[in-house]
Amino acid sequence: MDINAYKAKGKINNRHLLTLVDYSTCEIFEILKLGQHLKFLLNKGKKHTYLKDKTLAMIFAKSSTRTRVSFEQGIRQLGGVPMFLSSSDIQLGRGEPISDTVKTLERYNVDGIMIRTFKQSDVSDLAKFGTIPIINGLTDDFHPCQALADILTVYERFGKLDGVRLAYFGDGNNVANSLMVAGAKTGMDIVICSPKSNAPNAEIVAEAQKFGKVTLTESVDEAARGADVIYTDVFFSMGQETDAKKQAQLLAYQVNTALMEKAEKHAIFMHCLPAHRGEEVSAEVIDGPQSVVFEQAENRLHAQKAVMTLLMK
């Protein structure tokens, strides 16, 4: 299905956002269309308090600039109230069962939970034992909110998703996993370029390939050829120890001027941030004219507002 032929319905069937594997193509399009609309309203200065007086609890086992600020600003702009809960503020992970945590928050009239944590099972368990919407802000396995912001950025840039070729270089991490799923479901051509030792999880690759075109390669030339989008992420995710051998292997996949020249002339550069200039990307690329990293960062706000509205309204 082409996103430009999709007619928004203002609703989705999912109750949570745990991973985009569970989302249909239409549901992803619904989020993107609403995200565009909410962005338009904000830029025009028009109020859109669709979640007036709703409370979003934000649980952070992993800290983040973009996730915290975008969700806090997002729920406020929608007329709701953010409640920040760091790992030192709550008992989750220190002996209290997840089931007790979510049931308690529900009794305090919390209307939704966003959690940024390590284990995917923590997100799944919150959804299993609670009745309010759960939003995955990031786990070691998936980063669905980032992927939604990414494909929204691609759509804005190219006016389509179908047939757009995105080549991801580097560590096959949670961002790569979610990009494979989101891209495949929306008609994009996704290529993951990494050494075999750092390739994405084989089960997630197989799952993504059920929905569309996903290719793995170790060849930088093969991946970059014909690419409309060049994407990379840090070599070491939060909580991972730096490993000299892994770093040396991944440096061969650094996005620099030479790599960008292998892609289409109109190609854009994407990175979910924070970035380490001189490691996964050179300064001249991320700070150059092809970079759209701050458009991506902004679109976290709009995509997540769409998710909250559809799940919590």
C-alpha positions in Angstrom: 0.0 0.0 0.0 1.2 3.5 -0.9 1.1 6.0 2.0 -0.1 8.7 -0.5 -3.2 6.6 -1.3 -4.0 6.0 2.4 -7.0 7.7 4.0 -6.5 8.4 7.7 -9.2 7.1 10.0 -8.2 8.7 13.3 -7.7 5.4 15.1 -5.7 2.2 15.4 -6.4 -1.2 16.8 -3.3 -1.6 19.0 -3.6 -0.7 22.7 0.2 -0.4 23.2 3.4 0.4 21.3 5.7 -2.4 22.3 7.3 -3.0 18.9 6.3 -2.2 15.4 6.2 -5.9 14.6 2.7 -5.9 16.0 1.6 -2.9 13.9 0.0 -3.1 10.5 1.1 -1.0 7.6 -2.2 1.0 8.0 -1.5 1.7 11.6 2.0 3.0 10.9 0.5 5.2 8.2 -2.1 6.4 10.7 0.7 7.6 13.0 2.6 9.3 10.3 -0.4 11.1 8.9 -1.5 12.3 12.4 2.1 13.3 13.2 2.2 15.5 10.1 -1.1 17.0 11.1 0.0 17.7 14.7 3.2 19.3 13.3 1.1 21.6 11.1 -1.1 22.6 14.0 1.9 23.4 16.2 3.7 25.4 13.5 0.5 27.4 13.0 0.1 28.1 16.7 -3.2 26.2 16.9 -4.0 24.5 20.1 -4.5 20.7 19.9 -5.2 19.6 23.5 -6.5 16.1 22.5 -5.2 14.7 25.8 -6.4 17.4 28.1 -5.7 16.5 31.8 -4.3 13.1 30.9 -1.2 12.0 32.8 1.8 10.2 31.2 4.2 8.4 33.6 7.7 8.3 32.1 9.9 5.6 33.5 13.6 6.0 32.8 16.0 3.2 33.6 18.1 4.7 30.8 18.6 8.4 30.6 18.0 10.4 27.4 17.9 14.0 26.3 15.6 13.5 23.3 13.3 10.9 24.8 12.6 12.9 27.9 12.2 16.3 26.4 10.1 15.2 23.4 7.7 13.2 25.5 7.4 15.9 28.2 6.8 18.6 25.6 4.6 16.4 23.6 2.2 15.5 26.4 2.1 19.2 27.5 1.3 20.4 24.0 -1.5 17.9 23.9 -2.9 19.3 27.2 -1.7 16.6 29.5 0.7 16.3 32.3 4.1 14.5 32.4 5.3 12.5 35.4 9.1 11.8 35.3 10.1 8.7 37.2 13.8 7.7 37.2 15.1 4.3 38.4 16.0 6.0 41.7 12.4 7.2 42.1 10.6 3.9 41.9 11.0 0.4 43.2 10.9 -1.3 39.7 13.9 -3.5 39.4 14.6 -3.3 43.1 12.4 -6.1 44.3 8.9 -4.9 43.4 7.2 -6.9 40.7 6.3 -5.1 37.5 2.7 -6.2 38.0 2.5 -4.3 41.3 4.1 -1.2 39.7 1.6 -0.9 36.9 -1.4 -1.7 39.0 -0.4 1.0 41.5 0.1 3.7 38.9 -3.3 2.8 37.5 -4.9 3.4 40.9 -3.3 6.9 40.9 -5.2 7.7 37.7 -2.2 7.6 35.4 -3.4 7.3 31.9 -0.4 5.9 30.1 3.2 4.8 30.7 6.3 5.4 28.5 9.2 3.3 29.6 12.9 3.5 28.4 14.7 0.5 29.8 17.0 -2.4 29.0 14.9 -5.6 28.7 12.1 -5.9 26.2 10.3 -8.2 28.7 9.8 -5.3 31.1 7.8 -3.4 28.5 5.8 -6.5 27.6 5.1 -7.3 31.3 3.8 -3.8 31.9 1.3 -4.3 29.0 0.5 -7.8 30.3 -0.4 -6.9 33.8 -1.9 -3.4 33.2 -4.9 -2.0 31.4 -3.4 1.4 30.4 -1.4 2.1 27.2 2.3 1.2 27.4 4.8 3.0 25.0 8.3 1.6 24.4 10.7 4.5 24.6 13.6 2.2 23.9 14.9 -1.2 24.9 18.0 -3.2 24.0 16.0 -4.9 21.2 13.7 -2.2 19.7 13.4 1.6 19.4 10.0 2.0 17.7 9.5 5.7 18.4 12.8 6.5 16.7 11.9 4.5 13.7 8.6 6.3 13.4 10.3 9.6 13.5 12.8 8.4 10.9 10.3 7.3 8.3 8.3 10.5 8.9 11.5 12.4 8.1 12.0 10.3 5.0 8.4 10.8 3.9 8.7 14.6 4.3 11.9 14.7 2.3 10.9 12.4 -0.6 7.1 12.7 -0.6 6.9 8.9 -0.6 8.1 5.8 1.2 7.5 3.1 -1.4 10.8 2.2 -3.1 13.0 4.6 -1.1 16.3 2.8 -0.4 17.7 3.3 3.1 21.2 1.9 3.9 22.2 1.6 7.5 25.9 1.2 8.4 27.4 -0.1 11.6 26.2 -2.0 14.7 23.1 -4.0 14.1 21.4 -2.6 17.2 17.9 -1.7 18.4 17.6 1.2 16.0 18.5 -1.1 13.0 16.0 -3.7 14.2 13.1 -1.1 14.3 14.2 0.4 11.0 14.0 -3.0 9.3 10.5 -3.6 10.5 9.1 -0.1 9.9 10.8 0.2 6.5 9.7 -3.2 5.3 6.1 -2.6 6.3 5.9 0.8 4.5 7.4 -0.4 1.2 11.0 0.9 1.7 14.1 -1.0 0.6 16.2 -1.5 3.7 19.9 -2.5 3.6 21.8 -3.3 6.8 25.6 -3.1 6.3 27.7 -4.4 9.1 30.3 -7.1 9.8 28.7 -10.5 10.5 29.9 -10.3 14.1 27.7 -7.2 14.6 24.8 -8.0 12.4 21.2 -7.6 13.7 19.4 -10.4 15.5 18.7 -13.1 13.0 15.2 -13.7 14.3 14.3 -10.0 13.9 15.7 -10.0 10.4 13.6 -13.0 9.5 10.5 -11.3 10.9 11.2 -8.1 9.1 11.7 -9.9 5.8 8.2 -11.3 6.0 6.9 -7.8 5.5 9.1 -6.5 2.7 12.6 -6.0 1.3 15.4 -6.3 3.9 18.9 -7.1 2.8 22.1 -7.8 4.9 25.5 -7.2 3.5 29.1 -6.7 4.6 29.9 -4.7 1.4 29.9 -0.9 1.8 29.8 -0.4 -1.9 26.8 -2.7 -2.4 24.9 -1.0 0.4 25.5 2.6 -0.6 24.9 2.0 -4.3 21.6 3.6 -5.2 20.8 4.7 -1.6 18.5 7.6 -1.0 19.2 7.6 2.7 22.5 6.8 4.5 22.0 6.1 8.2 24.3 5.2 11.1 24.3 5.0 14.9 26.9 4.8 17.7 29.1 1.8 17.8 28.3 1.2 21.5 24.8 1.6 22.9 24.1 2.9 26.4 25.2 0.4 29.0 27.7 -1.4 26.6 31.4 -1.5 27.4 33.8 -0.1 24.8 35.5 -3.0 23.0 38.6 -2.2 21.0 38.1 -5.2 18.6 34.5 -4.2 17.8 35.5 -0.6 17.4 38.2 -1.5 14.9 35.8 -3.7 12.9 33.1 -1.0 12.8 35.4 1.8 11.7 35.5 0.2 8.3 31.7 1.2 8.1 32.2 4.8 9.1 30.0 7.2 7.2 32.3 9.8 5.6 32.4 11.9 2.5 33.8 9.0 0.4 30.9 6.7 1.5 28.3 9.5 0.8 29.7 9.9 -2.7 28.8 6.2 -3.4 25.1 7.0 -2.8 22.6 9.0 -4.9 23.5 12.7 -5.3 20.2 13.6 -3.6 20.9 11.2 -0.6 20.3 12.5 2.9 22.3 11.5 6.0 20.5 10.4 9.2 21.6 9.6 12.7 19.3 9.2 15.8 21.8 11.1 18.1 23.8 11.4 20.2 26.7 11.1 17.7 30.4 10.6 18.1 32.1 12.6 15.4 35.2 10.8 14.1 33.8 7.4 15.0 30.6 6.2 13.3 30.4 9.5 11.2 32.8 12.2 10.1 32.1 15.8 11.2 31.9 17.0 7.5 29.0 14.6 6.9 26.9 15.1 10.0 27.4 18.9 10.0 27.1 19.1 6.2 24.3 20.0 3.8 23.0 16.4 3.4 22.4 15.9 7.1 18.9 16.0 8.4 19.7 14.8 12.0 17.9 17.7 13.6 14.8 17.2 11.5 14.8 13.7 12.8 15.2 14.9 16.4 12.3 17.3 15.9 10.1 14.6 14.4 10.5 12.5 17.6 8.1 15.1 19.1 5.5 14.9 16.4 5.5 11.1 15.9 5.3 10.5 19.6 2.5 13.0 20.0 0.6 11.0 17.4 1.3 7.7 19.2 0.1 9.2 22.5 -3.0 10.6 21.0 -4.0 7.4 19.2 -3.3 5.2 22.3 -4.5 7.5 25.2 -7.3 9.6 23.7 
